[in-house]
Amino acid sequence: MTKKNILLVCGGGASSGFLAQSMKKSAKAQGLAVTVEAVGDSEIEDYIEDKDVVLFGPHLRYMEAELKETMDEFDEIPYDFIPDEYYGALDGGGTLAFALSLLKD
C-alpha cells in the first residue's frame, strides 16, 4: 500500500487531534504508511491538498450540506462522517479501518 494521507475535521480540532494520535499508533502497529492530520472545520480548504480521504466528526452532521458543497470542489477525495462509536471511544484502529475502506484502490 502506498502512503495514505487522512484528514480529520471537527469543530475545533481538539477531539480529532486525540483520535489522530490513536490512528497513528494503530497504523504503526500494523505497519501501514499513513499520515493523519486533525483540523477545525474552518480550516478544511487550507489542509485538503494531497489528502486521500477526509473524515468529519459526527457532531458536524448539522453542517452536512455545507461540507458536501466544500467537498464537491474536490470530487476525487472520498469523505464521510466518523461513526459515533469510533469517535466517542477515540478508537484509532476502528477509525483507521473505516477511513481506508473509503479509498478506491
The first five atom37 places (N, CA, C, CB, O) and aatype in JSON, in Angstrom:
{
  "aatype": [12, 16, 11, 11, 2, 9, 10, 10, 19, 4, 7, 7, 7, 0, 15, 15, 7, 13, 10, 0, 5, 15, 12, 11, 11, 15, 0, 11, 0, 5, 7, 10, 0, 19, 16, 19, 6, 0, 19, 7, 3, 15, 6, 9, 6, 3, 18, 9, 6, 3, 11, 3, 19, 19, 10, 13, 7, 14, 8, 10, 1, 18, 12, 6, 0, 6, 10, 11, 6, 16, 12, 3, 6, 13, 3, 6, 9, 14, 18, 3, 13, 9, 14, 3, 6, 18, 18, 7, 0, 10, 3, 7, 7, 7, 16, 10, 0, 13, 0, 10, 15, 10, 10, 11, 3],
  "atom_mask": [
    [1, 1, 1, 1, 1],
    [1, 1, 1, 1, 1],
    [1, 1, 1, 1, 1],
    [1, 1, 1, 1, 1],
    [1, 1, 1, 1, 1],
    [1, 1, 1, 1, 1],
    [1, 1, 1, 1, 1],
    [1, 1, 1, 1, 1],
    [1, 1, 1, 1, 1],
    [1, 1, 1, 1, 1],
    [1, 1, 1, 0, 1],
    [1, 1, 1, 0, 1],
    [1, 1, 1, 0, 1],
    [1, 1, 1, 1, 1],
    [1, 1, 1, 1, 1],
    [1, 1, 1, 1, 1],
    [1, 1, 1, 0, 1],
    [1, 1, 1, 1, 1],
    [1, 1, 1, 1, 1],
    [1, 1, 1, 1, 1],
    [1, 1, 1, 1, 1],
    [1, 1, 1, 1, 1],
    [1, 1, 1, 1, 1],
    [1, 1, 1, 1, 1],
    [1, 1, 1, 1, 1],
    [1, 1, 1, 1, 1],
    [1, 1, 1, 1, 1],
    [1, 1, 1, 1, 1],
    [1, 1, 1, 1, 1],
    [1, 1, 1, 1, 1],
    [1, 1, 1, 0, 1],
    [1, 1, 1, 1, 1],
    [1, 1, 1, 1, 1],
    [1, 1, 1, 1, 1],
    [1, 1, 1, 1, 1],
    [1, 1, 1, 1, 1],
    [1, 1, 1, 1, 1],
    [1, 1, 1, 1, 1],
    [1, 1, 1, 1, 1],
    [1, 1, 1, 0, 1],
    [1, 1, 1, 1, 1],
    [1, 1, 1, 1, 1],
    [1, 1, 1, 1, 1],
    [1, 1, 1, 1, 1],
    [1, 1, 1, 1, 1],
    [1, 1, 1, 1, 1],
    [1, 1, 1, 1, 1],
    [1, 1, 1, 1, 1],
    [1, 1, 1, 1, 1],
    [1, 1, 1, 1, 1],
    [1, 1, 1, 1, 1],
    [1, 1, 1, 1, 1],
    [1, 1, 1, 1, 1],
    [1, 1, 1, 1, 1],
    [1, 1, 1, 1, 1],
    [1, 1, 1, 1, 1],
    [1, 1, 1, 0, 1],
    [1, 1, 1, 1, 1],
    [1, 1, 1, 1, 1],
    [1, 1, 1, 1, 1],
    [1, 1, 1, 1, 1],
    [1, 1, 1, 1, 1],
    [1, 1, 1, 1, 1],
    [1, 1, 1, 1, 1],
    [1, 1, 1, 1, 1],
    [1, 1, 1, 1, 1],
    [1, 1, 1, 1, 1],
    [1, 1, 1, 1, 1],
    [1, 1, 1, 1, 1],
    [1, 1, 1, 1, 1],
    [1, 1, 1, 1, 1],
    [1, 1, 1, 1, 1],
    [1, 1, 1, 1, 1],
    [1, 1, 1, 1, 1],
    [1, 1, 1, 1, 1],
    [1, 1, 1, 1, 1],
    [1, 1, 1, 1, 1],
    [1, 1, 1, 1, 1],
    [1, 1, 1, 1, 1],
    [1, 1, 1, 1, 1],
    [1, 1, 1, 1, 1],
    [1, 1, 1, 1, 1],
    [1, 1, 1, 1, 1],
    [1, 1, 1, 1, 1],
    [1, 1, 1, 1, 1],
    [1, 1, 1, 1, 1],
    [1, 1, 1, 1, 1],
    [1, 1, 1, 0, 1],
    [1, 1, 1, 1, 1],
    [1, 1, 1, 1, 1],
    [1, 1, 1, 1, 1],
    [1, 1, 1, 0, 1],
    [1, 1, 1, 0, 1],
    [1, 1, 1, 0, 1],
    [1, 1, 1, 1, 1],
    [1, 1, 1, 1, 1],
    [1, 1, 1, 1, 1],
    [1, 1, 1, 1, 1],
    [1, 1, 1, 1, 1],
    [1, 1, 1, 1, 1],
    [1, 1, 1, 1, 1],
    [1, 1, 1, 1, 1],
    [1, 1, 1, 1, 1],
    [1, 1, 1, 1, 1],
    [1, 1, 1, 1, 1]
  ],
  "atom_positions": [
    [[0.84, -1.18, 0.0], [0.0, 0.0, 0.0], [0.88, 1.24, 0.0], [-0.96, 0.0, 1.22], [1.83, 1.34, 0.78]],
    [[0.57, 2.17, -0.88], [1.29, 3.43, -0.88], [0.84, 4.27, 0.31], [1.08, 4.2, -2.21], [-0.22, 4.02, 0.88]],
    [[1.63, 5.24, 0.67], [1.31, 6.08, 1.82], [-0.02, 6.79, 1.6], [2.44, 7.1, 2.07], [-0.26, 7.37, 0.54]],
    [[-0.88, 6.76, 2.61], [-2.19, 7.39, 2.55], [-2.22, 8.56, 3.51], [-3.3, 6.38, 2.89], [-1.71, 8.49, 4.63]],
    [[-2.83, 9.65, 3.06], [-2.94, 10.88, 3.84], [-4.4, 11.1, 4.21], [-2.38, 12.1, 3.07], [-5.26, 11.25, 3.35]],
    [[-4.65, 11.13, 5.52], [-6.01, 11.24, 6.03], [-6.17, 12.57, 6.76], [-6.35, 10.05, 6.97], [-5.29, 12.98, 7.52]],
    [[-7.29, 13.23, 6.52], [-7.61, 14.49, 7.2], [-8.84, 14.27, 8.07], [-7.84, 15.64, 6.18], [-9.88, 13.84, 7.58]],
    [[-8.71, 14.57, 9.36], [-9.83, 14.54, 10.3], [-10.28, 15.96, 10.55], [-9.44, 13.83, 11.63], [-9.46, 16.86, 10.75]],
    [[-11.58, 16.17, 10.54], [-12.13, 17.51, 10.73], [-13.16, 17.48, 11.85], [-12.75, 18.05, 9.42], [-14.09, 16.67, 11.83]],
    [[-12.99, 18.38, 12.82], [-14.01, 18.52, 13.85], [-14.2, 20.01, 14.14], [-13.61, 17.74, 15.15], [-13.64, 20.85, 13.44]],
    [[-14.98, 20.34, 15.14], [-15.28, 21.73, 15.42], [-14.05, 22.58, 15.68], [0.0, 0.0, 0.0], [-13.83, 23.59, 15.0]],
    [[-13.24, 22.18, 16.64], [-12.05, 22.96, 16.97], [-10.75, 22.23, 16.72], [0.0, 0.0, 0.0], [-9.69, 22.85, 16.75]],
    [[-10.82, 20.95, 16.48], [-9.63, 20.17, 16.19], [-9.08, 19.41, 17.4], [0.0, 0.0, 0.0], [-8.16, 18.6, 17.24]],
    [[-9.61, 19.66, 18.6], [-9.06, 19.02, 19.8], [-9.4, 17.53, 19.87], [-9.59, 19.72, 21.05], [-8.49, 16.7, 19.98]],
    [[-10.67, 17.2, 19.8], [-11.07, 15.78, 19.87], [-10.44, 14.98, 18.74], [-12.6, 15.64, 19.83], [-9.95, 13.87, 18.94]],
    [[-10.47, 15.56, 17.55], [-9.91, 14.83, 16.41], [-8.4, 14.72, 16.54], [-10.29, 15.53, 15.1], [-7.81, 13.8, 15.97]],
    [[-7.77, 15.62, 17.26], [-6.32, 15.53, 17.5], [-5.98, 14.28, 18.3], [0.0, 0.0, 0.0], [-5.0, 13.59, 18.01]],
    [[-6.78, 14.0, 19.33], [-6.57, 12.78, 20.13], [-6.84, 11.53, 19.28], [-7.49, 12.78, 21.38], [-6.11, 10.55, 19.37]],
    [[-7.89, 11.6, 18.47], [-8.21, 10.47, 17.6], [-7.11, 10.26, 16.56], [-9.57, 10.69, 16.9], [-6.75, 9.12, 16.26]],
    [[-6.57, 11.34, 16.02], [-5.48, 11.24, 15.05], [-4.28, 10.52, 15.65], [-5.06, 12.65, 14.56], [-3.67, 9.66, 15.01]],
    [[-3.94, 10.85, 16.89], [-2.81, 10.19, 17.56], [-3.07, 8.7, 17.71], [-2.55, 10.83, 18.93], [-2.18, 7.88, 17.52]],
    [[-4.29, 8.35, 18.07], [-4.66, 6.95, 18.22], [-4.59, 6.22, 16.88], [-6.07, 6.84, 18.83], [-4.17, 5.07, 16.82]],
    [[-5.0, 6.89, 15.81], [-4.93, 6.29, 14.47], [-3.48, 6.07, 14.05], [-5.66, 7.19, 13.44], [-3.16, 5.05, 13.44]],
    [[-2.62, 7.02, 14.36], [-1.2, 6.89, 14.01], [-0.58, 5.7, 14.72], [-0.43, 8.19, 14.37], [0.19, 4.94, 14.13]],
    [[-0.91, 5.52, 16.0], [-0.4, 4.37, 16.76], [-0.88, 3.07, 16.15], [-0.83, 4.45, 18.24], [-0.11, 2.12, 16.03]],
    [[-2.14, 3.03, 15.77], [-2.7, 1.82, 15.17], [-2.03, 1.53, 13.83], [-4.21, 1.97, 14.98], [-1.7, 0.38, 13.55]],
    [[-1.83, 2.55, 13.02], [-1.17, 2.38, 11.72], [0.25, 1.85, 11.9], [-1.15, 3.7, 10.94], [0.68, 0.96, 11.18]],
    [[0.97, 2.42, 12.87], [2.34, 1.99, 13.13], [2.37, 0.52, 13.55], [2.99, 2.87, 14.2], [3.21, -0.26, 13.1]],
    [[1.45, 0.15, 14.43], [1.39, -1.23, 14.91], [1.08, -2.21, 13.78], [0.34, -1.36, 16.0], [1.49, -3.37, 13.83]],
    [[0.36, -1.74, 12.77], [0.0, -2.59, 11.64], [1.01, -2.49, 10.48], [-1.38, -2.22, 11.13], [0.88, -3.18, 9.48]],
    [[2.0, -1.62, 10.64], [3.0, -1.45, 9.59], [2.47, -0.71, 8.38], [0.0, 0.0, 0.0], [2.95, -0.93, 7.27]],
    [[1.48, 0.15, 8.58], [0.88, 0.9, 7.48], [1.5, 2.29, 7.36], [-0.65, 1.02, 7.67], [1.8, 2.94, 8.36]],
    [[1.69, 2.72, 6.13], [2.23, 4.05, 5.86], [1.07, 5.03, 5.75], [3.11, 4.06, 4.55], [0.42, 5.14, 4.71]],
    [[0.82, 5.75, 6.86], [-0.34, 6.64, 6.93], [0.06, 7.92, 7.65], [-1.53, 5.95, 7.66], [0.79, 7.89, 8.64]],
    [[-0.41, 9.04, 7.14], [-0.32, 10.3, 7.89], [-1.74, 10.71, 8.23], [0.43, 11.43, 7.07], [-2.66, 10.5, 7.45]],
    [[-1.9, 11.29, 9.4], [-3.22, 11.74, 9.84], [-3.06, 13.15, 10.39], [-3.83, 10.77, 10.92], [-2.24, 13.39, 11.28]],
    [[-3.85, 14.07, 9.87], [-3.87, 15.45, 10.37], [-5.26, 15.74, 10.89], [-3.45, 16.46, 9.26], [-6.25, 15.26, 10.34]],
    [[-5.34, 16.54, 11.94], [-6.62, 16.94, 12.52], [-6.73, 18.46, 12.5], [-6.77, 16.4, 13.96], [-5.82, 19.17, 12.94]],
    [[-7.85, 18.96, 11.99], [-8.07, 20.4, 11.9], [-9.51, 20.74, 12.26], [-7.73, 20.92, 10.5], [-10.37, 19.86, 12.3]],
    [[-9.75, 22.01, 12.51], [-11.1, 22.5, 12.73], [-11.82, 22.68, 11.41], [0.0, 0.0, 0.0], [-11.18, 22.76, 10.36]],
    [[-13.15, 22.73, 11.45], [-13.93, 22.79, 10.21], [-13.66, 24.04, 9.38], [-15.39, 22.71, 10.53], [-13.88, 24.02, 8.17]],
    [[-13.21, 25.1, 9.99], [-12.94, 26.33, 9.22], [-11.63, 26.26, 8.45], [-12.92, 27.53, 10.16], [-11.32, 27.15, 7.66]],
    [[-10.85, 25.19, 8.67], [-9.53, 25.07, 8.04], [-9.46, 24.02, 6.92], [-8.52, 24.74, 9.08], [-8.38, 23.76, 6.4]],
    [[-10.58, 23.43, 6.56], [-10.58, 22.32, 5.59], [-9.79, 22.67, 4.34], [-12.01, 21.95, 5.21], [-8.89, 21.93, 3.95]],
    [[-10.13, 23.78, 3.72], [-9.53, 24.11, 2.43], [-8.03, 24.4, 2.54], [-10.23, 25.32, 1.83], [-7.31, 24.3, 1.55]],
    [[-7.56, 24.75, 3.72], [-6.13, 25.0, 3.91], [-5.32, 23.71, 4.01], [-5.91, 25.83, 5.16], [-4.1, 23.72, 3.81]],
    [[-5.98, 22.6, 4.32], [-5.27, 21.35, 4.59], [-5.64, 20.19, 3.67], [-5.52, 20.94, 6.0], [-5.06, 19.11, 3.77]],
    [[-6.6, 20.39, 2.78], [-7.11, 19.28, 1.98], [-6.17, 18.84, 0.86], [-8.44, 19.65, 1.4], [-6.28, 17.72, 0.35]],
    [[-5.25, 19.7, 0.47], [-4.31, 19.38, -0.6], [-3.58, 18.07, -0.32], [-3.29, 20.52, -0.78], [-3.06, 17.86, 0.78]],
    [[-3.55, 17.2, -1.3], [-2.84, 15.91, -1.23], [-3.43, 14.91, -0.24], [-1.42, 16.16, -0.87], [-2.76, 13.95, 0.13]],
    [[-4.66, 15.11, 0.2], [-5.29, 14.13, 1.1], [-5.98, 13.05, 0.27], [-6.32, 14.82, 2.05], [-6.49, 13.32, -0.82]],
    [[-5.98, 11.84, 0.79], [-6.61, 10.72, 0.12], [-8.03, 10.48, 0.61], [-5.79, 9.48, 0.32], [-8.86, 9.91, -0.11]],
    [[-8.31, 10.9, 1.84], [-9.65, 10.73, 2.42], [-9.84, 11.77, 3.51], [-9.84, 9.28, 2.99], [-8.89, 12.16, 4.2]],
    [[-11.09, 12.23, 3.67], [-11.43, 13.2, 4.7], [-12.54, 12.61, 5.56], [-11.87, 14.58, 4.08], [-13.54, 12.11, 5.04]],
    [[-12.35, 12.67, 6.87], [-13.36, 12.21, 7.82], [-13.8, 13.37, 8.69], [-12.82, 11.05, 8.68], [-12.98, 14.13, 9.21]],
    [[-15.11, 13.5, 8.85], [-15.69, 14.55, 9.68], [-16.18, 13.98, 10.99], [-16.84, 15.26, 8.94], [-16.7, 12.86, 11.04]],
    [[-16.02, 14.75, 12.06], [-16.57, 14.35, 13.35], [-18.08, 14.23, 13.23], [0.0, 0.0, 0.0], [-18.71, 15.01, 12.52]],
    [[-18.67, 13.26, 13.92], [-20.12, 13.04, 13.81], [-20.95, 14.23, 14.27], [-20.51, 11.83, 14.61], [-22.09, 14.4, 13.83]],
    [[-20.4, 15.05, 15.13], [-21.12, 16.22, 15.62], [-21.24, 17.33, 14.56], [-20.44, 16.77, 16.85], [-21.92, 18.33, 14.79]],
    [[-20.59, 17.15, 13.41], [-20.69, 18.14, 12.33], [-21.79, 17.8, 11.33], [-19.36, 18.25, 11.61], [-21.9, 18.45, 10.29]],
    [[-22.61, 16.81, 11.62], [-23.69, 16.45, 10.7], [-24.63, 17.62, 10.44], [-24.48, 15.26, 11.25], [-25.23, 17.69, 9.37]],
    [[-24.76, 18.52, 11.39], [-25.62, 19.68, 11.18], [-25.11, 20.55, 10.03], [-25.72, 20.5, 12.46], [-25.87, 21.35, 9.48]],
    [[-23.85, 20.4, 9.66], [-23.24, 21.15, 8.56], [-23.13, 20.31, 7.28], [-21.86, 21.65, 8.98], [-22.4, 20.69, 6.36]],
    [[-23.83, 19.2, 7.22], [-23.64, 18.25, 6.13], [-23.76, 18.89, 4.75], [-24.64, 17.14, 6.25], [-22.94, 18.61, 3.88]],
    [[-24.76, 19.73, 4.53], [-24.94, 20.37, 3.21], [-23.75, 21.27, 2.87], [-26.25, 21.2, 3.19], [-23.26, 21.25, 1.74]],
    [[-23.3, 22.03, 3.84], [-22.16, 22.93, 3.63], [-20.87, 22.14, 3.37], [-21.98, 23.84, 4.84], [-20.09, 22.49, 2.49]],
    [[-20.67, 21.08, 4.13], [-19.47, 20.25, 3.96], [-19.49, 19.54, 2.61], [-19.37, 19.22, 5.09], [-18.46, 19.4, 1.96]],
    [[-20.68, 19.08, 2.19], [-20.8, 18.43, 0.88], [-20.44, 19.42, -0.22], [-22.24, 17.87, 0.67], [-19.76, 19.07, -1.18]],
    [[-20.9, 20.64, -0.08], [-20.59, 21.68, -1.07], [-19.08, 21.91, -1.16], [-21.31, 23.01, -0.71], [-18.53, 22.02, -2.25]],
    [[-18.43, 21.98, -0.03], [-16.97, 22.15, 0.0], [-16.29, 20.96, -0.64], [-16.47, 22.33, 1.45], [-15.38, 21.12, -1.46]],
    [[-16.72, 19.76, -0.27], [-16.07, 18.55, -0.79], [-16.35, 18.32, -2.27], [-16.53, 17.34, 0.01], [-15.56, 17.68, -2.95]],
    [[-17.46, 18.84, -2.77], [-17.76, 18.7, -4.19], [-16.69, 19.36, -5.06], [-19.13, 19.29, -4.51], [-16.49, 18.98, -6.21]],
    [[-16.01, 20.35, -4.51], [-14.91, 21.01, -5.23], [-13.71, 20.06, -5.38], [-14.48, 22.3, -4.49], [-12.86, 20.25, -6.25]],
    [[-13.66, 19.06, -4.53], [-12.56, 18.08, -4.52], [-13.17, 16.7, -4.77], [-11.76, 18.12, -3.16], [-13.03, 15.8, -3.94]],
    [[-13.83, 16.54, -5.91], [-14.66, 15.36, -6.15], [-13.89, 14.04, -6.21], [-15.4, 15.53, -7.41], [-14.51, 12.98, -6.23]],
    [[-12.6, 14.09, -6.23], [-11.81, 12.85, -6.25], [-11.52, 12.34, -4.84], [-10.51, 13.06, -7.0], [-11.03, 11.22, -4.67]],
    [[-11.8, 13.15, -3.84], [-11.46, 12.77, -2.46], [-12.69, 12.21, -1.75], [-10.89, 13.99, -1.69], [-13.67, 12.94, -1.55]],
    [[-12.65, 10.94, -1.37], [-13.78, 10.38, -0.64], [-13.85, 10.97, 0.78], [-13.67, 8.83, -0.56], [-12.84, 11.34, 1.37]],
    [[-15.08, 11.05, 1.29], [-15.27, 11.59, 2.64], [-16.5, 10.96, 3.27], [-15.4, 13.14, 2.6], [-17.37, 10.43, 2.59]],
    [[-16.54, 11.03, 4.59], [-17.7, 10.52, 5.32], [-17.6, 11.03, 6.75], [-17.77, 8.95, 5.27], [-16.61, 11.66, 7.13]],
    [[-18.63, 10.75, 7.53], [-18.63, 11.1, 8.95], [-18.13, 9.9, 9.74], [-20.05, 11.53, 9.42], [-18.5, 8.76, 9.47]],
    [[-17.29, 10.16, 10.72], [-16.76, 9.1, 11.57], [-17.93, 8.5, 12.37], [-15.64, 9.65, 12.54], [-18.7, 9.24, 12.98]],
    [[-18.06, 7.18, 12.36], [-19.13, 6.57, 13.15], [-19.02, 6.96, 14.64], [-19.08, 5.03, 13.0], [-17.92, 7.03, 15.2]],
    [[-20.16, 7.22, 15.24], [-20.21, 7.67, 16.64], [-19.4, 6.77, 17.57], [-21.65, 7.73, 17.11], [-18.7, 7.26, 18.46]],
    [[-19.52, 5.45, 17.36], [-18.86, 4.52, 18.3], [-17.34, 4.64, 18.23], [-19.29, 3.08, 17.99], [-16.67, 4.44, 19.24]],
    [[-16.79, 4.96, 17.08], [-15.34, 5.14, 16.96], [-14.92, 6.48, 17.55], [-14.89, 5.04, 15.49], [-13.94, 6.58, 18.28]],
    [[-15.67, 7.5, 17.22], [-15.33, 8.85, 17.67], [-15.42, 8.96, 19.19], [-16.25, 9.89, 17.0], [-14.51, 9.47, 19.84]],
    [[-16.53, 8.48, 19.74], [-16.75, 8.58, 21.18], [-15.72, 7.82, 22.0], [0.0, 0.0, 0.0], [-15.36, 8.24, 23.1]],
    [[-15.24, 6.71, 21.46], [-14.25, 5.88, 22.18], [-12.82, 6.23, 21.79], [-14.51, 4.4, 21.9], [-11.88, 5.62, 22.29]],
    [[-12.65, 7.21, 20.9], [-11.33, 7.55, 20.35], [-10.64, 6.29, 19.84], [-10.44, 8.25, 21.43], [-9.45, 6.06, 20.08]],
    [[-11.42, 5.48, 19.12], [-10.97, 4.2, 18.59], [-10.17, 4.42, 17.31], [-12.17, 3.25, 18.33], [-10.73, 4.49, 16.21]],
    [[-8.86, 4.54, 17.46], [-7.99, 4.79, 16.32], [-7.97, 3.66, 15.32], [0.0, 0.0, 0.0], [-7.95, 3.9, 14.11]],
    [[-7.98, 2.42, 15.8], [-7.98, 1.27, 14.91], [-9.24, 1.19, 14.08], [0.0, 0.0, 0.0], [-9.18, 0.97, 12.87]],
    [[-10.38, 1.37, 14.71], [-11.66, 1.33, 14.0], [-11.78, 2.47, 13.01], [0.0, 0.0, 0.0], [-12.24, 2.27, 11.88]],
    [[-11.36, 3.66, 13.43], [-11.45, 4.83, 12.55], [-10.5, 4.67, 11.37], [-11.13, 6.11, 13.32], [-10.85, 5.03, 10.24]],
    [[-9.31, 4.15, 11.61], [-8.35, 3.92, 10.53], [-8.92, 2.93, 9.51], [-7.02, 3.4, 11.09], [-8.85, 3.17, 8.31]],
    [[-9.47, 1.83, 10.0], [-10.07, 0.83, 9.1], [-11.21, 1.45, 8.3], [-10.57, -0.39, 9.89], [-11.36, 1.18, 7.11]],
    [[-12.03, 2.27, 8.96], [-13.13, 2.95, 8.27], [-12.6, 3.88, 7.18], [-13.98, 3.74, 9.28], [-13.11, 3.87, 6.06]],
    [[-11.59, 4.67, 7.5], [-11.0, 5.59, 6.52], [-10.46, 4.83, 5.31], [-9.88, 6.42, 7.16], [-10.71, 5.21, 4.17]],
    [[-9.72, 3.77, 5.57], [-9.12, 3.0, 4.47], [-10.19, 2.3, 3.63], [-8.13, 1.97, 5.03], [-9.98, 2.05, 2.44]],
    [[-11.32, 1.99, 4.23], [-12.41, 1.34, 3.47], [-13.03, 2.29, 2.45], [-13.5, 0.83, 4.42], [-13.66, 1.84, 1.49]],
    [[-12.86, 3.57, 2.64], [-13.41, 4.57, 1.71], [-12.55, 4.78, 0.47], [-13.59, 5.88, 2.42], [-13.0, 5.36, -0.52]],
    [[-11.31, 4.31, 0.54], [-10.38, 4.52, -0.58], [-10.68, 3.58, -1.72], [-8.94, 4.33, -0.12], [-11.06, 2.43, -1.53]],
    [[-10.49, 4.11, -2.93], [-10.73, 3.32, -4.14], [-9.39, 2.9, -4.72], [-11.56, 4.13, -5.2], [-8.86, 3.55, -5.62]],
    [[-8.84, 1.81, -4.21], [-7.54, 1.34, -4.72], [-7.72, 0.16, -5.63], [-6.62, 0.96, -3.56], [-6.74, -0.37, -6.15]]
  ]
}
